[in-house]
Amino acid sequence: MKVKDVMGATAVAVRPETSFTEVVDALRRFKVGAVTVIDVENRPIGVVSEDDLLLKEAGLHEHAGVVFAGRRKREDHRRASGITAGEIMTAPAITVTKDTSVRDAARLMHRHRVKQLPVVDAITGRITGTVHQSDLLKVFTRPAEEIDREIAEICDRLHIERGEVTIGIEAGMLTLTGRVGLHSQSLHLAAAVRGVDGVLGVENHLTYRSDDLVHIPPLYL
């Protein structure tokens, strides 16, 4: 699944000159955890999150001795002293396109510890929407019929008769039972279905008619 399959079509964005209080108002009014900061061409240049706003609330801009602090602490101090979105924001903005896979978007959120990402046009770079963490979780509520159709396509690629394989799906856990031709086919199928969106784990109970993975030791004379 792609970001375009789960994303929201609305993006809450502000200009760099937007004031601190206006950013707070936008977060409250639209019930979001962050707003994207965009330039005059509507391209994301940064993000202001609730965490960014809390730097000021925590009084970091008042702390002495910042000159001798590490780079991260100096940056936090600089942003905590800001009064506009452009001064407070975390930059650069981490973005995705509509064709980014859901898995890649989830990895970006995890790596950068964010809960939403601006979605941009792949050619112009302009913002077209937002994908939230809750949007990505939709893949785990996919209908079993959709998952089954995708697995049928995998079986075709691996030259496995779909009727030989029984698939059980419950709460994202997938169970494979049945009998296939080759041992290698059973392993390839189990590995492939682990990458299907909506599958959390796989239990492989497939048997096979021929073990093509048997290694014959060399003869020593």
C-alpha positions as CSV (number, residue, x, y, z in Angstrom):
1,M,0.0,0.0,0.0
2,K,1.1,3.5,-0.8
3,V,0.7,6.7,1.3
4,K,-2.0,7.9,-1.2
5,D,-4.1,4.9,0.0
6,V,-4.3,6.1,3.6
7,M,-3.3,9.8,3.7
8,G,-5.6,12.7,4.6
9,A,-6.2,15.2,1.8
10,T,-6.0,18.2,4.1
11,A,-2.7,19.8,5.3
12,V,-2.5,22.3,8.1
13,A,0.3,24.6,7.2
14,V,1.5,28.1,8.3
15,R,4.0,30.6,6.9
16,P,7.4,31.3,8.6
17,E,6.2,34.6,9.9
18,T,3.2,33.1,11.7
19,S,3.4,34.0,15.4
20,F,3.8,31.6,18.3
21,T,0.2,32.2,19.5
22,E,-1.2,31.7,16.0
23,V,0.6,28.4,15.8
24,V,-0.9,27.3,19.1
25,D,-4.3,28.4,17.9
26,A,-3.9,26.3,14.7
27,L,-3.0,23.2,16.7
28,R,-6.0,23.5,18.9
29,R,-8.4,24.5,16.2
30,F,-7.6,21.6,13.9
31,K,-6.8,19.1,16.7
32,V,-3.4,18.2,15.3
33,G,0.0,17.6,16.9
34,A,2.1,19.6,14.4
35,V,1.8,22.1,11.6
36,T,4.0,22.3,8.5
37,V,5.8,25.5,7.7
38,I,5.7,26.3,4.0
39,D,7.5,28.9,1.8
40,V,5.8,31.1,-0.8
41,E,5.8,28.2,-3.3
42,N,3.9,26.0,-0.7
43,R,6.9,23.8,-0.3
44,P,7.6,22.5,3.3
45,I,10.6,24.0,4.9
46,G,10.0,22.8,8.5
47,V,7.6,21.5,11.1
48,V,6.4,23.0,14.3
49,S,5.2,20.3,16.7
50,E,3.8,20.4,20.2
51,D,7.3,19.4,21.4
52,D,8.8,22.5,19.8
53,L,6.3,24.7,21.5
54,L,7.0,23.1,24.8
55,L,10.6,24.2,24.6
56,K,9.5,27.7,25.4
57,E,7.1,26.5,28.1
58,A,9.9,24.6,29.7
59,G,11.8,27.9,29.9
60,L,14.9,26.7,28.0
61,H,15.4,30.2,26.6
62,E,16.0,31.5,30.1
63,H,18.8,29.0,31.0
64,A,22.3,30.4,31.5
65,G,25.5,28.7,30.4
66,V,24.1,27.7,27.0
67,V,27.3,28.9,25.3
68,F,29.1,25.9,26.9
69,A,26.3,23.4,26.1
70,G,26.3,20.9,23.3
71,R,25.1,21.6,19.8
72,R,21.6,20.0,20.4
73,K,21.1,22.1,23.6
74,R,22.2,25.3,21.9
75,E,19.7,24.6,19.0
76,D,16.9,24.0,21.5
77,H,17.8,27.2,23.2
78,R,17.7,29.1,19.9
79,R,14.3,27.7,19.0
80,A,12.9,28.3,22.5
81,S,13.8,31.9,22.1
82,G,11.8,32.2,18.8
83,I,8.5,34.0,18.4
84,T,7.5,32.9,14.9
85,A,7.0,29.6,13.2
86,G,10.2,30.0,11.2
87,E,12.2,30.6,14.3
88,I,10.6,27.7,16.3
89,M,10.4,25.0,13.7
90,T,12.4,21.9,13.3
91,A,14.1,21.9,9.9
92,P,14.4,20.6,7.4
93,A,10.9,19.0,7.0
94,I,10.8,15.3,6.6
95,T,8.5,14.6,3.7
96,V,7.0,11.7,1.7
97,T,5.2,11.6,-1.7
98,K,1.9,9.9,-2.5
99,D,3.8,6.9,-4.0
100,T,5.9,6.3,-0.9
101,S,5.1,2.9,0.6
102,V,3.3,2.8,3.9
103,R,6.2,0.8,5.3
104,D,8.8,3.4,4.3
105,A,6.6,6.2,5.8
106,A,6.3,4.2,9.1
107,R,10.1,3.8,9.2
108,L,10.6,7.5,8.7
109,M,8.2,8.3,11.5
110,H,10.0,5.9,13.8
111,R,13.5,7.0,12.8
112,H,12.8,10.7,13.3
113,R,10.3,10.2,16.2
114,V,7.5,12.1,14.6
115,K,3.8,11.3,14.3
116,Q,2.9,12.9,11.0
117,L,4.6,13.7,7.7
118,P,3.8,16.3,5.0
119,V,3.0,14.7,1.7
120,V,4.5,16.6,-1.3
121,D,4.1,16.5,-5.0
122,A,7.0,14.4,-6.4
123,I,7.7,17.0,-9.2
124,T,7.0,20.4,-7.7
125,G,7.7,19.6,-4.0
126,R,4.5,21.5,-3.0
127,I,2.5,20.2,-0.1
128,T,-0.6,18.1,-1.1
129,G,-1.7,16.6,2.2
130,T,-0.6,15.0,5.5
131,V,-0.1,11.4,6.6
132,H,-0.6,10.7,10.3
133,Q,0.6,7.8,12.4
134,S,-3.0,6.7,12.8
135,D,-3.4,6.6,9.0
136,L,-0.6,4.1,8.7
137,L,-2.3,1.8,11.2
138,K,-5.1,1.4,8.7
139,V,-3.1,-1.3,6.9
140,F,-3.7,-3.6,9.9
141,T,-7.5,-3.4,9.4
142,R,-7.4,-4.5,5.7
143,P,-10.1,-6.9,4.8
144,A,-9.0,-10.6,4.7
145,E,-10.2,-10.8,1.1
146,E,-7.7,-8.1,0.0
147,I,-4.8,-9.9,1.7
148,D,-5.9,-13.2,0.2
149,R,-5.9,-11.8,-3.3
150,E,-2.4,-10.4,-2.8
151,I,-1.2,-13.8,-1.5
152,A,-2.8,-15.5,-4.6
153,E,-0.6,-13.2,-6.8
154,I,2.5,-14.3,-4.8
155,C,1.6,-17.9,-5.3
156,D,1.3,-17.3,-9.1
157,R,4.8,-15.8,-9.1
158,L,6.2,-18.7,-7.2
159,H,4.4,-21.3,-9.4
160,I,2.4,-22.6,-6.5
161,E,-1.1,-23.8,-7.0
162,R,-3.3,-21.5,-4.8
163,G,-5.6,-24.4,-4.0
164,E,-2.7,-26.3,-2.4
165,V,-2.4,-23.6,0.3
166,T,-4.8,-22.8,3.1
167,I,-4.5,-19.4,4.6
168,G,-5.8,-18.4,8.1
169,I,-5.8,-14.7,9.1
170,E,-6.6,-13.5,12.6
171,A,-5.6,-10.2,14.2
172,G,-2.8,-9.7,11.6
173,M,-1.3,-13.2,12.2
174,L,-1.2,-15.4,9.1
175,T,-1.1,-19.2,9.2
176,L,0.0,-21.2,6.1
177,T,-1.0,-24.9,5.9
178,G,-1.2,-27.3,3.0
179,R,1.2,-29.1,0.8
180,V,3.4,-27.6,-2.0
181,G,5.8,-29.2,-4.5
182,L,9.2,-28.1,-3.2
183,H,10.7,-27.3,0.2
184,S,12.1,-24.1,-1.3
185,Q,8.7,-23.0,-2.4
186,S,7.3,-23.2,1.1
187,L,10.1,-21.1,2.5
188,H,9.9,-18.5,-0.3
189,L,6.1,-18.2,0.1
190,A,6.4,-17.7,3.9
191,A,9.1,-15.0,3.4
192,A,7.1,-13.2,0.7
193,V,3.8,-13.0,2.7
194,R,5.6,-11.4,5.6
195,G,5.9,-8.3,3.4
196,V,2.2,-8.1,2.7
197,D,0.6,-5.0,4.2
198,G,-1.6,-5.9,7.2
199,V,0.4,-9.0,8.1
200,L,2.1,-8.8,11.5
201,G,3.6,-12.3,11.6
202,V,3.5,-15.7,9.8
203,E,3.3,-19.2,11.1
204,N,4.5,-21.6,8.4
205,H,3.0,-25.1,8.6
206,L,3.4,-26.0,5.0
207,T,4.7,-29.5,4.0
208,Y,6.2,-30.4,0.7
209,R,6.5,-33.4,-1.7
210,S,10.1,-33.0,-2.5
211,D,13.1,-31.6,-0.6
212,D,15.2,-29.7,-3.1
213,L,17.3,-28.2,-0.3
214,V,19.0,-31.5,0.7
215,H,22.7,-31.1,0.5
216,I,24.7,-34.1,-0.5
217,P,28.2,-34.1,1.1
218,P,31.1,-34.4,-1.2
219,L,32.7,-37.8,-1.7
220,Y,36.2,-38.2,-0.3
221,L,38.5,-40.8,-1.9
